[in-house]
């Protein structure tokens, strides 16, 4: 199993099994809006929303994982 580590919105760190991610919604910085990444997870876990540098870092990791699975 492969996991991705993210900052938990309430503090601390969280490992997410990438096989449980059903969709990822990325919006880059636009004016006053922060970069945002929403991870839709399957029914076993709550969805996660990340902002700023953490959103960018995790988005890059997801892209790298996607390229290696091709």
Secondary structure, 3 states (H helix, E strand, C coil): CCEEEEECCCCCEEEEEHHHEEEEEEECCECCECCEEEEEECCCCCCEEEEHHHHHHHHHHHHHHHHHCC
